Structure formats: C-alpha cells, structure tokens
C-alpha cells in the first residue's frame, strides 16, 4: 500500500457545517460586519481584497458588494427604517433646539407614503445669521450621485469675517420651480423677510421665479461664473475679454466704458444679456448696504460639494 500526500492551494471556503465551493453573500456579510464597524467608508473592491488576503480565498466582486450591503443593513438598519427615524430626529431637534425649522414632505402613490423632500435650518444658524452675518444669501442645488438620486439644496451666508456660514439645507427630487418655491418658503419661515437682502443664484429659471415670489424685496444677483459659461458658447475675442473687468468694476463709468467696447465688437451682446442674463452681475449695480461684493456663487458650491462628497452610512444617507 502506498500513501501519497497531496499539498495544494485551495480557493474554496466553508462555514462550520456547510461546505461550498464559493463564498456566499451571507458569509461575506458575517465577516464584513466587524471590518465595516472600524472603517465604514471601505468600498466593495477594498473589502474584496481584504477578505481574499485574510481567508486565502477567491470571491467575486458582486458577492462582496451584496454582502457589504447586508452588513451595512445589520449595522445601521435599512433605508426604510432610517426613513421612519427621520421623524424622531425632527422631534428631537425641535425639543433640544427650539426655533429650528425642520420640514419633511411626503407624497402618497398607490396608497403608499413616499419621502419627497426635506428642509432643515437649525436655530443657532438662524439666530447667527440674523445677529451677525451680512444680509446676503448664496443659494444653489447640486445633484446627488448616491442611491437617492435627488438634489441637495442649500442656503449659505457670510459672517463678519467673510467666512462661509451655513444657514439651511434640504433635499429635493429635482430642481423644478415647485421644489424651489417650497424650499424658499421654508427658508422664509426661518429667516423672515429681511431687508436689505441680496440673494445670489445661478441662471436657473425655477429658482429665479421662486426668489421673485418668496423674497420680492431682495436684490437678486446672478453668479458671473455661470453667466460666462454660457457667454463663451456664443462670443469670444475682445468681447469675451472685457466682460471680466466690466463685472468687477466698482464705478459705473468704468463699467460703461467696457460695455461700450463690447457692444462695438458685437452689438448683439446687449440683447443677449437683456434676454438671458437680466439679473445683477456687475459690482457697480450692487447695493452697498449689503456689504458683500462677490460676483460668483462659489461659497454655496463649496458647501454643497463638501457635503455631497462625504460618504455617510446608509441610515444617514437616507435621512
């Protein structure tokens, strides 16, 4: 009798009682829970490499992705559960921070209640804006690329040190006029009809109409960077180059000088600006009482991008 010992590298995995040729999503979830508790931002690809290295196995990406989702659900709960806790969060905010404005809007489809949009302005932010910020609001929305493909809307101000001051944020399904009117109505509920007040936005028709309807007393400014993104699609050369000094000019005479040169180069520019960019984009026309001469909407875009890029657990993303 001859006994031969075969030493070979295995790429299969087994649990205590059930043997299988491949790792299942349930097995991945069980192993991933302690890993994701320590590092909640670990993606499926990184988790796949770690499991293969730690357990000397080969496991497919799809299996790891599904197992990771199961693990996150075990750790943080499901999206449905986190939606229900949103009302508890609203009640707790209103309890510990009276004066906060937190609104949750839903819609009923075929007898089922679905989340539609959300608004939040915390009382300290509201009070700080009224007490120590310049009467200036920068408002914008940005697309969300996560599981809930809506838009993040926010209103940001500027404090006495010219620092970004978050005032309110919300989630809407799209940048429609109805959604912007709802968002601006909640913002008006929070800060009231302040005067003087300047509101800077992009060239968004729905948002423009919402500002006009909810804050008719406000000086409505347009982001010059977005204006130029549209402008360069039509014009170039000296017409393009003189737009920047025209927008930055503090004196009306300097602005008029540059605009005369622009109109000499192309007489259609005046009609184009009057039709598509009729809001205030030049410094010489800004109300000096606002004490803010920003010609771009960058501060709110910085806030939106920082919030959007932050990868949160499923329960926080859902709410």
C-alpha positions in Angstrom: 0.0 0.0 0.0 1.3 3.4 -1.0 0.0 6.7 0.5 0.6 9.9 -1.3 0.1 13.3 0.3 -1.2 16.0 -2.0 -0.5 19.5 -0.9 -2.4 22.0 -3.0 -3.7 25.6 -2.7 -7.5 25.8 -2.2 -9.6 28.7 -3.2 -12.8 27.5 -1.7 -14.4 28.5 1.6 -16.6 26.7 4.1 -18.5 27.6 7.3 -18.6 25.4 10.4 -21.1 22.9 8.9 -21.9 23.9 5.4 -19.3 23.4 2.7 -19.4 25.2 -0.6 -17.1 25.9 -3.5 -17.6 29.7 -3.3 -18.2 32.3 -0.6 -21.8 33.4 -0.3 -23.0 36.9 0.4 -24.1 35.8 3.9 -20.6 34.7 4.7 -19.2 37.9 3.3 -21.7 39.9 5.4 -20.7 38.0 8.6 -17.0 38.7 8.0 -17.6 42.3 6.9 -19.6 43.5 9.9 -16.5 43.9 12.3 -14.5 45.3 9.4 -17.1 48.0 8.4 -17.6 48.9 12.1 -14.0 50.0 12.2 -13.9 51.5 8.7 -17.4 52.4 7.4 -16.0 54.0 4.2 -14.4 50.8 2.9 -15.7 50.1 -0.6 -16.5 46.7 -2.1 -13.3 46.5 -4.0 -11.1 47.1 -1.0 -13.2 44.7 1.1 -12.8 42.1 -1.6 -9.0 42.3 -1.4 -9.0 42.2 2.4 -11.2 39.1 2.5 -9.2 37.3 -0.1 -5.9 38.1 1.7 -7.2 37.3 5.2 -9.0 34.0 4.3 -6.9 32.9 1.3 -10.0 32.6 -1.0 -11.3 33.9 -4.3 -14.6 35.7 -4.1 -16.5 37.6 -6.8 -17.0 41.3 -6.7 -20.8 41.0 -7.0 -20.9 38.7 -4.0 -18.7 41.1 -1.9 -20.9 44.0 -2.9 -24.2 42.2 -1.9 -22.5 41.0 1.3 -21.3 44.5 2.1 -24.9 45.9 1.7 -26.2 43.2 4.0 -23.5 44.0 6.6 -24.3 47.8 6.4 -28.0 46.9 6.9 -27.2 44.9 10.0 -25.0 47.7 11.4 -27.1 50.8 10.6 -30.5 49.4 9.7 -32.4 49.6 6.4 -33.3 52.6 4.4 -36.9 52.1 5.3 -36.1 52.0 9.0 -34.0 55.1 8.8 -36.8 57.0 7.0 -39.1 56.3 9.9 -36.4 57.5 12.4 -36.3 60.8 10.5 -39.5 61.9 12.3 -37.9 61.1 15.6 -34.9 63.1 14.6 -37.1 66.1 13.8 -38.9 65.8 17.1 -35.6 65.6 19.0 -34.2 68.7 17.1 -37.3 70.7 17.9 -37.0 69.6 21.6 -33.4 70.4 22.2 -33.1 73.4 19.8 -36.4 75.4 19.9 -36.8 77.7 16.9 -35.3 75.3 14.4 -37.3 74.7 11.2 -37.3 71.1 10.1 -39.9 70.1 7.5 -40.5 66.6 5.9 -42.7 66.5 2.9 -44.2 63.2 1.6 -46.4 62.0 -1.2 -48.8 59.2 -1.5 -48.5 56.9 -4.5 -51.0 54.0 -4.8 -51.8 54.1 -1.1 -48.1 54.1 0.0 -46.3 57.0 1.6 -43.0 58.0 0.0 -40.4 60.6 1.1 -40.4 63.6 -1.2 -38.3 66.4 0.1 -36.7 67.7 3.3 -35.6 71.1 4.8 -33.6 71.9 7.9 -32.5 75.2 9.4 -31.1 74.9 12.9 -32.0 77.6 15.4 -28.3 78.6 16.1 -27.7 79.0 12.4 -30.9 81.1 12.1 -30.0 83.3 15.1 -26.4 83.7 14.0 -27.4 84.8 10.5 -29.8 87.4 11.9 -27.4 88.7 14.6 -24.0 88.7 12.9 -24.0 87.9 9.2 -24.1 90.1 6.2 -27.6 90.4 4.6 -26.5 88.1 1.8 -27.6 84.6 0.8 -26.0 82.3 -1.7 -28.4 79.6 -2.9 -27.7 76.6 -5.2 -28.5 73.0 -5.7 -26.3 70.1 -6.7 -27.0 66.6 -8.0 -26.6 63.7 -5.6 -24.9 60.6 -7.0 -25.8 58.1 -4.3 -28.7 55.7 -4.1 -31.1 58.6 -3.7 -30.6 60.5 -7.0 -32.1 63.8 -6.0 -30.6 67.2 -5.4 -29.0 68.8 -2.4 -30.3 72.4 -2.0 -28.6 74.8 0.4 -28.5 78.5 1.6 -25.2 79.8 2.7 -24.3 83.2 4.1 -21.2 85.2 5.0 -20.3 86.3 8.5 -18.4 89.4 9.6 -15.0 87.7 8.9 -16.1 86.8 5.3 -16.3 83.2 6.3 -18.8 80.8 4.9 -21.8 80.5 7.2 -24.3 77.6 6.6 -27.9 78.6 7.2 -30.1 75.9 5.8 -30.1 72.8 3.6 -32.6 70.4 2.1 -33.2 67.5 -0.3 -35.4 67.7 -3.3 -36.0 65.3 -6.1 -35.3 67.8 -8.9 -34.7 71.5 -9.5 -38.2 72.3 -10.5 -39.9 75.6 -9.8 -42.3 73.9 -7.4 -39.5 72.4 -5.4 -37.6 75.7 -5.3 -40.7 77.6 -4.2 -41.2 75.0 -1.4 -37.5 75.3 -0.3 -37.6 79.1 -0.4 -40.9 79.2 1.5 -39.3 77.2 4.3 -36.2 79.5 4.2 -38.5 82.5 4.5 -40.2 80.8 7.5 -36.7 80.6 9.1 -35.2 84.0 8.5 -38.3 86.1 7.7 -38.4 89.0 5.2 -35.1 90.5 5.9 -34.3 93.9 4.4 -31.9 94.8 2.9 -31.1 91.4 1.5 -29.2 90.1 -1.5 -29.7 86.6 -3.0 -27.2 85.2 -5.4 -28.2 82.2 -7.6 -27.3 80.6 -10.9 -29.3 81.1 -14.1 -32.0 78.7 -13.1 -35.4 79.8 -14.2 -37.3 77.8 -11.5 -35.1 79.3 -8.7 -35.3 82.8 -10.2 -39.1 82.7 -10.1 -39.1 81.3 -6.6 -36.9 84.1 -5.3 -39.1 86.6 -7.1 -42.2 85.1 -5.5 -41.0 84.4 -1.9 -38.4 87.2 -1.5 -39.7 90.0 -3.7 -37.9 92.7 -1.7 -34.4 91.0 -2.2 -31.8 92.2 -4.6 -31.4 89.2 -6.9 -27.8 88.6 -8.2 -26.6 86.1 -10.7 -23.3 84.1 -10.5 -20.9 85.7 -13.0 -19.0 82.4 -13.5 -22.1 80.6 -14.7 -23.0 83.6 -16.8 -19.7 83.3 -18.6 -20.0 79.6 -19.1 -23.0 80.4 -21.3 -21.4 83.5 -22.7 -18.3 81.9 -24.2 -20.5 79.5 -26.2 -21.6 82.5 -28.3 -18.8 85.1 -28.1 -15.0 85.2 -28.0 -12.2 87.6 -28.6 -12.3 91.2 -27.2 -16.0 90.7 -26.4 -15.1 87.9 -24.1 -12.1 89.5 -22.5 -13.8 92.7 -21.5 -16.7 91.0 -19.6 -14.5 90.3 -16.6 -13.3 93.9 -16.0 -16.9 95.1 -16.6 -18.3 92.8 -13.9 -15.5 93.7 -11.4 -15.8 97.4 -11.9 -17.0 99.4 -8.8 -17.7 102.6 -10.7 -20.5 102.9 -13.2 -18.2 104.9 -15.5 -15.7 102.1 -15.8 -18.5 99.6 -16.4 -20.0 101.7 -19.1 -16.5 102.1 -20.8 -16.0 98.3 -21.1 -19.6 97.7 -22.2 -19.2 100.3 -25.0 -16.2 98.4 -26.2 -18.1 95.1 -26.0 -21.1 96.5 -27.9 -18.8 97.9 -30.6 -17.3 94.5 -31.1 -20.7 92.8 -31.2 -23.9 94.7 -30.9 -26.0 91.6 -30.2 -24.4 91.1 -26.8 -26.7 93.7 -25.2 -29.8 91.9 -26.5 -28.4 88.6 -25.3 -27.7 89.8 -21.8 -31.0 91.5 -21.5 -32.9 88.4 -22.6 -31.0 85.6 -20.8 -29.0 87.3 -18.0 -31.0 90.2 -16.8 -30.2 89.8 -13.1 -27.5 91.8 -11.4 -24.0 90.5 -12.2 -21.9 93.7 -12.1 -20.5 95.2 -8.9 -21.3 98.8 -9.8 -25.1 97.9 -9.5 -24.9 96.2 -6.1 -26.5 97.8 -3.1 -23.6 98.9 -0.9 -25.7 98.3 2.2 -25.3 94.6 1.7 -21.5 94.9 2.3 -20.8 92.0 0.0 -19.4 92.4 -3.5 -19.0 88.7 -4.5 -19.8 88.2 -8.2 -19.8 84.4 -8.0 -21.8 81.8 -6.2 -18.7 79.8 -5.1 -19.4 79.7 -1.3 -22.5 77.7 -1.6 -21.0 75.4 -4.2 -18.1 74.7 -1.8 -20.6 73.8 0.9 -22.6 71.6 -1.4 -19.6 69.7 -2.8 -18.1 69.1 0.7 -21.4 67.7 1.9 -22.0 65.6 -1.2 -18.5 64.1 -1.2 -18.8 63.0 2.4 -19.6 59.2 2.3 -22.0 58.5 5.1 -23.5 55.3 6.4 -26.8 54.1 4.8 -29.0 55.3 7.6 -27.6 58.9 7.5 -27.7 59.0 3.7 -31.4 58.0 3.8 -32.2 60.8 6.2 
